[in-house]
Amino acid sequence: MSDPRPIGVFDSGIGGLTVVKALRDLLPNEDICYLGDTARVPYGPKSPETVQRYAMELAEMLMRKNAKVLVVACNTVSSVALPLLTKKFSVPVIGVIEPGARAALQATRNRHIGVIGTRATIRSGAYEKALRAADNNVCVSSRACPLLVPLIEEGLLDDDVTDRMIMRYLEPLLADGIDTLVLGCTHYPLLTGAIARILKRQIMLVDSAQNCAHAVEEMLDRQSLRAARLNRGELHVALTDAADNFLNVARDALQLSFGEIELRSLL
């Protein structure tokens, strides 16, 4: 049994390409349709109702591409819109928060986990809820890091300014005694090297993109939705507005290859 339909992946912008990279590495024979809402990014400062409406529109666009699964490659959307999407669409819907929370609980030794993300993700408390649903005794320290995404999108992945900002955001979490840090934004895996370099003590980093990809793989196997083994998977990238500099940053940093970018107009 094989299913040739594509995996549909969407994000508020282009940060979700970190999830695409993880999926390409793990599932090279799967076709992937990626949709980034570059016309309306960022989602972090917007209301939950607005984010839910945008998420529904993007998911419907991917369903018109006959997606066999919807991957919400955005922590903000995953934190406020996942139940709505799951109820609306008949295909499996996978976000980044549940897989990240599970991986963090497996990694922590002292049961004190740190979470960094956008203001919307942190404000929602989605990671705290997911972590405590699995372990009521876990301690969670969260911090919004609104300046990291702009620095990443400017390509400042190895820069003193970015290093100082990372340390400013992480110092309170380190003081709290965390031993595990969840990168609760799909942009943040691009800073894994910088964060690991800056942290002087041993902190386990949990990459939501990698763990989301593993969750997709498990679901495809469980529901017999895998593409044929001999299929050479293709990546199609569509955006809702012209790409900014970050597309080049993502392409270079992630070493993703894709053809011409399709522009999709919003109704």
N, C-alpha and C positions, 0 to 999 in steps of 0.2 A: 504494500500500500504506500502510495506517495501522493503528495498534494502540491501541485505546481504553483498555487496562488502565492502572491508575495506577502511578506511581513510588512505591515504598515507601521511606520514610526513617525511620531510627531513631537514637536517641541515649540516653545514660544519663540525660538530663534534658531541659532545654529549650534548652541551648546550641546544639544542632543546628539550631535555627530560623534561624541565620545561613546554613546551607547551603540551607535551604528558601527563604530570601529570594533567594539567588543563583540558585537553580533557577527561581523564579517570574519573575525579571527576564529570564533567558535563554530560558526555555521556557514562555511564558505560556499556551500551549494544552494543556499537560500537566496531568492530574489528579495530585495528590500526596496520599498518606496519610502523615501524620507520627505517629510513636509515641515518646513520651518516657517513660522509666522513672523517673518522679518518686518512686515508692515506694522505690527502692533507690539513688538518687543519693547520694553520688558514687561513681563506679567507680574513681577514681584510686588510693585506698589499698587496694583489694581485690586478692586473688590472681589470677593469670592464669586459673586453673581456674574460679574463680567468675565472672570476666568472660566467659569463653567460654560458660559455662552460661547466663548471663543473655542473652547475645547470641543464642544459639540460640533461646531462648524468644521473644524479641522478633521475630526474623526469621520464625519460624513463625506468629506472630500476623499479620504483614503478608502472608505468603503466603496466609493464609486470606482476605485481601482481594483475592486474585488479582493481586498485584504483578508487573509485568513486569521489574522490576529492583529490587535491594536496594541502597540507598545507606547506608553506615555513616557517619553524620554525627558520629562520635566518634573522636578520635585514640586514646584508650585502647583502645577495642574494635578499631580498625583495627590497632593495634600488636600485639595478642595473639590475635585471633580470625579474621582475614580468611581464612587458608588453610582453616580448619575450615568456615567458612560457604561458601566457594567449592566445597569438596568436597561439602557436604551438599545444596546447592540447585542446581536446573537453570538458574535465571535468572542473568543477569550480576550480580556483586557488586562494587561499587566503594567503596573507602575513601577517606580523605582524605590518607593519607601519600604514596603514590606520586605523585599529581598535584602535591602540594606540593613534593616533592623535585625533580621535573622542572622546575617553575617556578623554584625556587631556583637550580638549576644554570644555567638560562638567564639569570638576573638577575645573578649574581655576576660581579665583574670580577677580584677578587684570589683567587678560589677558597677563601675563608674564610667559612663560613656559620654563623650562630648559630641555635639552635633553643630555643624556650621551650615548656613544656607542663606537664602534670600529672606527679606523681612516677612514676606507672605508665608513662606514655609515654616519659619520659626514661630510666627504669630499663630499659625494653625495648630501647633502642638502635635502635628501628625506623627513625628518620630517618637515623641514621648508616649503617645497612645499606643503605637505599634510595639514599642519596647516593653511597656508595662503590661500590655495584654499578654505577652509571653512570659514575663518575669516581673511580678509585682514588687520585688525587692530591689530592682535595678535603680541606680541613681543616674539621673540624666542632667547634664549641664548644656544649655543651648546658647548659641550666639549668632545674631544676624551679622553678615559681613557684606554690606551693600557695595563697597568699593572694589571688591575682588573681581567681579564680572567685567566692569569697564577696563580694569588693568589687563585682564586676560584678552579682552577683545582688541586692545591696542597692541597685543603681541608682546607685552612686557613680562614674559614667563621667567626670565632669568635676569632680574633687575633689582637694584638696591631698594627702589621705591616699593616694589611689590613685596620684597623680603621684609621691609620694616612694617608694612601694613599687615602682613600675615602674623608677624610677632605681636603686633598691637592687639589683633583680634584674638590670638590664641593664649596670650599670657593669663587672662582670667580663668580660662578653662584648665590650663596647666596648674594654676594655683589651687583650683578646686580639687585636683587629684585625679583627673581622668587618666585612663591607660589606653583608651581606644577612642579614635576620632572618626566620625562619619562625615564624609564629604557629601553634604546634602544639597548639592547643586551639580547639574551635569556639566557645567563649565569646569568645576574644580579639579577633576582628574588631570587636567592640563597643568596643574600646580603640584601634583604629587611629588615630583622631584624637588621642587623648592621647599615644600613643607617638610619633607623628610630630611633635607639638608639643614634646615633651620632648627628643628627640634633636637635638643641636646640629649634628651632622655628618650627611652624606648617607648614610643607610642605606636600602637597598631592603627594603620590607616585603612578605612573601609571605603572602597570605591563603589558607589551606587551603580555606576555604569556596568562594571564587570559583573556584579551580582544580579543585576537585572537581566543581562544576557544569559546567565546560567539558569535563571528562572524561566526564560523563554524556551531554552533548550529542553528543560525538564517537562514543560507543558506540551511542546511539540511531540515529544516521545510518548507522553502519557495519553495524548489524544490522537496519535497516529497522523500527525499533520506535517511530517517532514517532507521536504522535496526529495526527488530522486537523487541517489548517491552520485550519479554521474553528471548531474546538472552543474553547470558553472554559474554560480549565482551572480546576478547583476545588481548594481546599485543605481537607483534613479533618485535624483535630488530635485525637489521643487521648493520654491520660496514664494512668499506672498508679496515680496518687493525686492528690488535689486539688492544684491548682496553687498555688504560693507567689507571692510578690511578683514573682519574675523573669518570669513570664508577661506581666505588665503592662509591665515594663521592656523585654522583647523586642518586645512589640507596638508600644510607643511608639518605641523606638530604630530598629526595622527597618521600621516602618510596614507591618506585615503585617495583613491583614484576614482573619479566619476566624470562623466561626459558633460555635455552642455546642460546648464541649469535651466529648468523649466520655471517660468513665472506663472503662478496661478492667481487669478483675480478673485477677490472676495466679493460675495454678493451683497 
